[in-house]
Amino acid sequence: MLMLGCFSLCMGTCAGVYAQDAPGNKDAKYLAGAVPEVDGKVVFAKEYSIPGMQKDEIYTRVLGWMEARLKKNENNSRVVYTNEEDGQIVGMGDEWIVFSSTALSLDRTRILYQLTATCQAEKCLLEISKIRFIYREGEERYTAEEWITDKYALNKSKTKLVRGLAKWRRNTVNFADNLGLEVAEALSAAPEAEQAPGQEVAQQAETAVADNAPIVIVPKKQVVETPVQAPADKGSGTYREVAPSQLPADAIQTGTGKLVVVIGTDPFNMTMMTANAGGSIGKMEGKPVVFTILSPDQPYEQLENAATYTVRFYPNGQDEPSLVLECKKMPSPAAIEGMPRTYVGEIVKASVK
């Protein structure tokens, strides 16, 4: 359950959305400014605001994420410096970015980088810097500053990516975006708590992401509910339409049901798929949206090509959806190979049961 910009969280789940691409230009998000520089050095900065969260909790969550994230590389990647009093955490990463992979060939590069997190009360700054590439088994070595900056990776008019460097710039931007999304998820994860008999913990989430603009993410937080009597028309198929902006954030709850994406309106010619990795309701640029996340092994081409689609939420054990959302697809983050794909739909019509 995706980027340059600021993250505003209230302990919420996260998904990625990028600025609208210019018509006909699939590389618009990778053009001027996509690779930021500070004093001549490439530094991707992700800023998070988490109202109500104390410095020690932010520090603990980010440290836990960084240790687990770097450990997954199964090499010398590790946290190299911590200072809880100052709220600083520094890690060094070494992993692979895959450009393309087929049965006959594998095109990839090692990427080495530094992660620096500075944690304070209610906010955190993540910086990704000192990026280097090792290509063709070490035969070619490059720094981000000489390989993916505007100066080298864009044409003179800055309207196109330079052939040969395009794959490096695209994949590095996506790599940084996904690290940013992972930190947002770590900061937004609902706290664990014992559940009293007859009670359940529900996650309440509202997420928004925008490229190069303030991002508002309203969060998962622990909610305790007591069981209520089922309505008399349960199972009758009766729905009422509600304003999309009035949808409660917990209308979709991770772990309590499944999200089904429906593409097409003809019952004899439509595609249905489950968003295996979940999703949530949120806002983007003030618009109500729903995030649906497909696992890496799911086919995604039809959703990729769809302009509109419907999302249905089926509570566990129910054969009728409790929520039906008619959506218009919005820009979504580019997925790194082997990572989940997040799709964002503006909710144009909502029906609840």
N, C-alpha and C positions, 0 to 999 in steps of 0.2 A: 504496500500500500505504500526529474526534473522537475551558463546562465549568469549573466552578470546582473547584479541588482541587490536589493535588500529583502530579507525574509522577515516578516512580522508574524510571530507565532504566538499562540496561547496554548502551547503543548499539543499541537495538532498533527494529523497525518499529512503527508505531502505527496504531491504529484507534480509533474513538470509541464509548463506551457511556455512557449516562446512567442516573441513578437510576430505579428503577421508578416509573412513574406510578401515581397512585391509580386504582383501578378506575373507569372511566367518565369520567375527567378527563384528556383529552389534553393539557391545559395545565399539569399538575402540576409539570413541571420548570421552568416559567416563573414560578411563584408566588413567595412571600416568600423573599427572599435570593438569587434568581437574578441580580439586578443588584446587585453589592456596592458599598458606599460606604466611602470612607476620608476622614474629616474632612469629610463632606458632599459629596465628589466621587466620581463613578462611576469605579472602577478595577477592571478585570478582571485578576486576578493568576494566573499560571500558573507553578507552581514545579516544577523538574525536578531529579532527583538522578541522576547518571550515574557510578556507582562506577568508579574506575580511569581516568577521562578527565581529562587535565590541563587547566588553565585556558586555555592558549593554543589548544588544539584546540577547546575549547568556544567560545571567542571567535571563532575562524576560521569554524567551522561556522555559528554564529548570524549573524555578519556577512554571510557568503555568502548565507544564506537571506534575510536582510532586504533586501539589495541587489537580489537577483533578484525577490523578492516585490513590492517597491515599483516596480521597473522595469516589471513587467507592467501596471501601471495606465496606462502610456503618457501620463502627465501630469507634473505637478510633484512627485509623490510621490518621496521620496528619503531616504537616510540623511543626517542633518544634523550628527551629532556622534559621534566615536569617541574612545575613550581606552583603548588596549590595556592600559596599566599598571594602570588601575583596573578594567578589564574591562567598561566601559560603552559601550553603543551606543544611539543615539537616532535614530528615523526618524519622518517625518511622512507619513501616508497620506491619499489622496483618491480614493475610488472609488464605485461604485454598488452599492446593495442593491436588488434587484428584488423587489417585493412580488407582482406578477402581470404576466403578459404574454400578450396574445392578438393575433390578427391585426388587431383594431380598436383596441386600447388597450394602453398600457404604463404601469404604476404603479410608480414607483421613487423612490428618494431618494439624494442624494449623502451619503456619510458621510466625515467628516474625523476623523482620530484621530492619537494619538501612540503609538508603540511604544518602550518602554524596556527594554533587556536589561541585566542585571547578571550578569556571568559570573565564577565563582570555580572553584577546583579542585573537580571532582566535582559541581558544582551550578550552576544558572542560574535566574534569576527574570525572567520576562517580564511586563510590565505594559502594559495597553491603557487609555489614559486620554485626557482632553481630547476626548471624543467630541462631535461636533456634526453636525447634519443640515441639509441645504439641500434644500428640497422645492418642487415646482411651479416649476421654473426660477428659483429664488431668491426667489419670492414669500413663502415661509414658511421661517423659520430657527429651529431649536430646539437646545438643549443637552441632553445626556443627563440632566443633573440635573433639568431641568424637564419631561422628557417620558417617560422610561422607568423611573424609580425606583419603589420600592414605594409611595411617597406619592401619586404621580399615576397610575400605570398599573394599580393594583390597587383593588378595591372596599374598603370600610371593614373588612370582615371578612377581607380578604386571601385570599379563596377563589376569586376570579375576576379575569380580566383586564378592564380597562375597554374597552368597545367603542370602536373608533377609535384607541386606543393599542396595542391588542393586537399588531397586525402589526409595529409598531416594536420592541416589547419582544422578541417571539419572534425576529425576524430579527437583532436586534443580539446577543442571547445566542448564537444559532447562528453568527453571524459571528465572535464572540470565540472560541467553541469551535473553529471550524475553523482559526483562526490558531494556536491552541494545539496542535492536531494536526499542523499543518505544521512547527512548531518541533520537536516530538517526532520527526517523521520525519527532519528535518535532523540532529538529534543522534544518531539511531539508524542512519543510513545506513552500510552496510558500507563499509570502506575499499577503495579501488582498489589492486590489486596485480598484478604480472605473474604469470602462471601458468606454472609449469614444465611441460615436456612430460609428458604422461600424468597431469596433475593438474588438478583443477578447484576453483574457489572456490565454496563453498556458503554460503548465508545461513542463520543459525540465529536464529530469532525466537520470542519468547514475549511476548505483549502483554496488558495489562489496563488497563481504564479504568473509573473510577467517579466519579459526580458527587458533589461535596462530601465526598469521602473519599480517603484515600491511594490512589494508583494505582500498580500495580506493572507495569512493562514490562520484560521480559527480552528482549534485544536481538539485533539482527543482529550477528554478528561474523564475522570472516573465518575460515573453516575450510578446511583443505586436506586432501583425501582422495585416496588412491591407488585406482585401479580395482580392483574385486574381481570374482571369477568369479561369473557369474550362478548363482542357485540352480537345482537340478535341476528343480524344479517350475515354473519360470518359464513363464508362459503357460497353466498348467494350470487356473487359476481357483481354486486352493486358498487359503483365507484362514484366519487364526487370530484369535480375539478377544483383545484386550488391554484392560487397565484404562485408561480415558480419561486418568487422572492419570499414567499411565506413558508416554504418547506422547512421543517425542522432538520437540523444537521444530523440528528440520529435516525432519520427515516431509513438510512442505510447503515447497518451496523456490521462491522467485520466479524466474521465467525458465527453470525446468527442466521445466515442465509446465503443465497447466491445471486449474482448479477448475470442476467442474460441479455445479450445484445442482439437486436433484431434488425436486419437490413432488408429493406423492401417492404411493400405493403400488400402485394399479391400473395394470398395464403398458399398458392400453388407454386410460387416462385420467389421464395424468400430464404435468407440465410439466418440461422440462429447459432449463437455461440456463447458459452459461459466465460465470463471474465475470471479466469482461474485465480488470478492474483488479487482479486478484490476491487475495491473502489470506494468512493466517498462523494458527498455532496459539498459544494463550496461556492466561492464567488471569484470571479476574475474580471477586473476592470468594472466592478459593480454589478456584473451580470451573474445570475445564478447558473451554475454549471454542475455537471456530474463527471467525475473522473472514473474511467474504467481501465483496468490494467490487465493485459494479456500476458500469460507466462511465455518465456522465450520460445517454447516449442509449439505454440499455437499458430495456425495459419492466420495471417492478418491482412492479406492483400485486398479482400473485399471491403473490410472496414477502412483500409487505407484509401480506397477509391470512392468511398461513399461520401456524399455531401450531407445527408441526413440519415438518422437511424433512431431506434427506440431502445431504451434501457428499462428492463423490468427487474424488480427485486422480489425474489421468492424467499420468504422466511423458511427456516428449516422445518421440514415435515409438511409443508403446504404445497399444493399443486396449482394454486392461483397466486399471482403476484399481489403484494400489498401496495405496490407503487409502480406506476407506469409513467415514464418520462419520454416525451418526444423531443429530440435533440437536433441541433444544427452543429455540425462538426466545426471545431475551432482549431487553431494551430496547436500542434503537439510536439513534445520533445523528440529529437532523433534518438533512437535507441542504439546503445552499444551492443555488438553481437554477444549473445548469451545473457543479456539483461532483459527484464520485463519491458513491455511497450505500454506507455500510458497514452490514452486518448481522452480528449476533453470535448465535451458537448455542451453548448449553450442550451439550457432547458427552455423550450418555447411553449410547452404545454405539460402540465402535471396532473395526474389523476391518482387519488389515494382510495384505499378501501377501508 
